[in-house]
Amino acid sequence: MDLLSNPFYQRALAAAILIGFTNGFFSGIVILRRNALSVSALSHTMLPGITLGILITGVLTQLSAFVGALFAALMVGLGSVAVARGNRVAQGTALAVIYTTAFAAGVALLPRLDTRQELEHWLFGDIMAVGNADLWVAFGIGAFTLLIANLLMRPLLLTMFEPNVAAAQGVPVRFIQYLMFALLVLSLVASLQAVGCVLSVGMLVAPAATVSLLTDKTSALFWGGGAVGAIGAAAGVFLSGPLGMAPGPVIVMLLGVLFLLAWLFSPRYGVLAWRR
């Protein structure tokens, strides 16, 4: 209770709830599209983006890291969609080639930087260092992502499952595909401060994956995933102190534990239900 009066702790909790709900909500789209590996690839592209931001500005700041990560992830994600338009190369193949090239460039440039020690906070997250500006950024990204996703939920789902039907009904399928990747990148970058670019994939996959083991309702994947993400992130911040661990890894581990519990004890899809 004493920690709750600490402004640093209050900001960390607020950021955890905002980021956890935003990522958990959007994890529903990731699960429905079955492209969790693409999310993992995009999360690793934030490293070369942060490196590029340092090279351009000369310093490692929250602004340079955020803008660099956003630029790199957008270029790689949308670039893979553009390459796959020719129907000769699959989007997953294009993404693998582009992201590994970008990641290799980031690793090659690391020895040239004077801020390699500080990069650990961005690789694995440092949610306790969240400031008021970071909270506003998380709130803005979350509000924009949730608003667009809810307004365009029907064309988004139709494009994912029946792109030909969506095109016949006048849905701009190509634009929707670009939009989904843009929202995915925004959600990833929003979690950069909380869990870092290495662990951010956990917050964008585990919440809806957990809910998918408990219900067949599509809407529950989104709102239930948001609830699981927010609760897991807040609980991770609470538990990190007694455990003596950084909050970012604890958040991801806790979300993984919730997934394993659902996999074991789900009334319909759990391992124990299969045996019964």
C-alpha positions in Angstrom: 0.0 0.0 0.0 2.9 2.3 0.6 4.1 1.8 -3.0 0.7 3.0 -4.3 1.4 6.4 -3.0 4.7 6.6 -5.0 4.1 8.6 -8.2 6.6 6.3 -10.1 4.6 3.3 -9.1 1.3 4.9 -10.0 2.5 5.8 -13.5 3.9 2.2 -13.9 0.5 0.8 -13.0 -1.4 3.2 -15.2 0.9 2.4 -18.1 0.6 -1.4 -17.5 -3.2 -1.2 -17.6 -3.3 1.0 -20.7 -0.7 -1.0 -22.6 -2.0 -4.4 -21.4 -5.6 -3.7 -22.5 -4.6 -2.2 -25.9 -2.3 -5.1 -26.7 -4.7 -7.7 -25.3 -7.6 -6.3 -27.4 -5.5 -6.3 -30.6 -4.2 -9.8 -29.8 -7.6 -11.0 -30.9 -6.8 -10.0 -34.5 -3.4 -11.7 -34.2 -5.0 -15.0 -33.1 -7.7 -14.9 -35.7 -5.2 -14.2 -38.5 -2.9 -16.9 -37.1 0.2 -14.7 -37.7 1.9 -14.8 -34.3 5.2 -15.5 -36.0 4.8 -12.3 -38.0 4.3 -10.4 -34.7 7.6 -11.9 -33.4 9.4 -10.8 -36.6 8.0 -7.2 -36.3 9.0 -7.0 -32.6 12.6 -7.7 -33.5 12.6 -5.0 -36.2 12.3 -2.3 -33.5 16.0 -2.9 -32.6 17.4 -1.6 -35.9 14.9 1.3 -35.6 16.2 2.3 -32.2 19.7 2.0 -33.5 18.8 4.3 -36.5 17.3 6.8 -34.1 20.5 6.9 -32.1 22.6 7.4 -35.2 20.5 10.2 -36.5 20.1 12.1 -33.2 23.3 11.1 -31.5 21.6 10.3 -28.2 19.3 7.6 -26.9 16.1 9.3 -25.7 12.6 8.1 -25.4 11.6 10.2 -28.4 14.4 8.9 -30.7 13.8 5.3 -29.6 10.0 5.5 -30.1 10.2 7.2 -33.5 12.9 4.9 -34.7 11.1 1.8 -33.6 7.9 3.0 -35.1 9.5 3.8 -38.4 11.4 0.5 -38.7 8.4 -1.6 -37.8 6.1 0.2 -40.2 8.6 0.0 -43.1 9.2 -3.7 -42.6 5.5 -4.6 -42.0 4.0 -2.6 -44.8 6.9 -3.4 -47.0 6.2 -7.1 -46.7 2.5 -6.5 -47.6 3.6 -4.5 -50.7 6.0 -7.2 -51.8 3.4 -9.9 -51.4 1.0 -8.0 -53.7 2.6 -9.6 -56.8 1.4 -13.1 -55.7 4.8 -14.5 -56.5 6.2 -14.2 -52.9 4.1 -15.0 -49.9 3.8 -12.3 -47.2 5.5 -14.5 -44.6 8.5 -15.1 -46.9 8.8 -11.4 -47.7 8.5 -10.5 -44.0 11.2 -13.0 -43.1 13.7 -11.7 -45.6 13.1 -8.0 -44.9 13.1 -8.3 -41.1 16.2 -10.5 -40.9 18.0 -8.0 -43.2 16.9 -5.0 -41.0 17.8 -6.9 -37.8 21.2 -7.8 -39.1 21.8 -4.1 -40.0 20.9 -3.1 -36.4 23.2 -5.7 -34.9 26.0 -4.6 -37.2 25.6 -1.0 -36.2 25.6 -1.7 -32.4 29.4 -1.6 -32.0 29.3 2.0 -33.4 27.1 3.3 -30.6 28.1 4.7 -27.2 24.9 3.8 -25.6 24.9 0.0 -25.7 24.4 -0.3 -22.0 21.3 1.9 -22.0 19.8 -0.2 -24.8 19.0 -3.0 -22.3 16.1 -0.9 -21.0 14.6 -0.9 -24.5 15.3 -4.5 -25.3 13.6 -5.8 -22.1 11.6 -2.9 -20.9 11.7 -0.5 -17.9 8.1 0.3 -17.0 9.1 1.9 -13.7 10.8 4.7 -15.7 7.6 5.7 -17.4 6.9 9.5 -17.4 3.8 11.6 -17.9 4.6 12.0 -21.6 4.9 8.2 -22.0 1.5 7.8 -20.4 -0.1 10.2 -22.8 1.6 8.4 -25.7 0.2 5.1 -24.5 -3.2 6.6 -24.0 -3.2 8.2 -27.5 -2.1 5.0 -29.2 -4.6 2.9 -27.2 -7.5 5.2 -27.9 -6.7 5.4 -31.6 -6.2 1.7 -32.0 -9.4 0.8 -30.1 -11.5 3.4 -32.0 -10.3 2.4 -35.4 -10.6 -1.4 -34.7 -14.2 -1.0 -33.3 -15.4 1.3 -36.1 -14.0 -1.0 -38.8 -14.5 -4.4 -37.0 -16.8 -5.8 -39.7 -14.6 -5.1 -42.7 -11.6 -6.2 -40.7 -13.1 -9.6 -39.9 -14.5 -10.0 -43.4 -11.1 -9.2 -45.0 -9.4 -11.7 -42.7 -11.8 -14.6 -43.4 -13.3 -13.9 -46.8 -11.2 -11.4 -48.8 -12.9 -12.2 -52.1 -16.4 -11.7 -50.5 -15.1 -8.5 -48.9 -13.9 -7.1 -52.2 -17.3 -8.0 -53.9 -19.1 -6.1 -51.2 -17.0 -3.0 -51.8 -14.5 -3.3 -48.9 -11.1 -1.8 -49.8 -9.3 -5.1 -49.1 -5.8 -3.7 -49.8 -6.3 -0.7 -47.6 -7.7 -2.9 -44.8 -4.6 -5.1 -45.0 -2.3 -2.2 -44.7 -4.4 -0.8 -41.9 -4.2 -4.0 -39.9 -0.4 -4.0 -40.1 -0.3 -0.4 -39.1 -2.4 -1.0 -36.0 -0.3 -4.0 -35.2 2.9 -2.0 -35.4 1.3 0.8 -33.2 0.4 -1.8 -30.6 3.9 -3.2 -30.6 5.5 0.1 -30.2 3.1 1.1 -27.4 4.5 -1.9 -25.4 8.1 -0.9 -26.0 8.5 1.0 -22.7 6.8 -1.8 -20.7 8.4 -5.0 -21.9 10.9 -4.0 -24.5 11.2 -5.0 -28.2 12.2 -8.6 -27.3 9.3 -9.5 -25.1 6.6 -7.3 -26.7 5.3 -10.3 -28.7 4.1 -11.9 -25.5 1.6 -9.1 -24.8 0.3 -9.3 -28.4 -0.3 -13.0 -28.5 -0.9 -14.5 -25.0 -4.1 -12.6 -23.9 -6.4 -13.6 -26.8 -4.7 -17.1 -27.0 -5.8 -17.6 -23.4 -9.3 -16.4 -24.0 -9.6 -18.6 -27.1 -9.3 -21.7 -24.9 -12.2 -20.5 -22.8 -14.8 -19.4 -25.3 -15.9 -19.6 -29.0 -17.3 -16.1 -29.1 -15.3 -13.8 -31.5 -16.1 -10.7 -29.6 -14.8 -12.2 -26.4 -11.4 -12.6 -28.0 -11.1 -8.8 -28.2 -12.7 -7.6 -24.9 -11.6 -10.7 -23.0 -8.1 -10.4 -24.3 -8.0 -6.8 -23.3 -9.1 -7.7 -19.8 -6.6 -10.5 -19.5 -3.8 -8.2 -20.8 -4.7 -5.4 -18.4 -5.0 -7.7 -15.4 -1.8 -9.6 -16.2 0.2 -6.4 -16.8 -1.0 -4.8 -13.5 -0.4 -8.0 -11.6 3.1 -8.3 -13.1 4.0 -4.8 -11.8 2.6 -5.7 -8.3 4.5 -9.0 -8.2 7.8 -7.7 -9.5 8.7 -6.0 -6.2 8.3 -9.0 -3.9 10.0 -11.3 -6.5 12.9 -8.9 -6.9 12.6 -9.0 -10.7 12.1 -6.5 -13.5 8.4 -5.9 -14.2 8.6 -6.6 -18.0 9.7 -10.2 -17.8 7.3 -10.8 -14.9 4.4 -9.5 -16.9 5.2 -11.8 -19.9 5.8 -14.8 -17.6 2.5 -14.2 -15.8 0.6 -14.0 -19.1 2.3 -17.3 -20.1 1.2 -18.9 -16.8 -2.4 -17.8 -17.4 -2.3 -19.4 -20.9 -0.9 -22.7 -19.5 -3.7 -22.7 -16.8 -6.3 -22.2 -19.5 -4.7 -24.9 -21.6 -4.9 -27.3 -18.6 -8.2 -26.5 -17.0 -10.4 -25.1 -19.8 -13.8 -26.8 -19.5 -14.0 -27.6 -23.2 -10.5 -27.4 -24.7 -8.3 -28.1 -21.7 -6.0 -31.1 -21.4 -8.1 -32.4 -18.4 -11.3 -32.1 -20.5 -9.8 -34.2 -23.3 -9.0 -36.9 -20.8 -12.5 -36.9 -19.4 
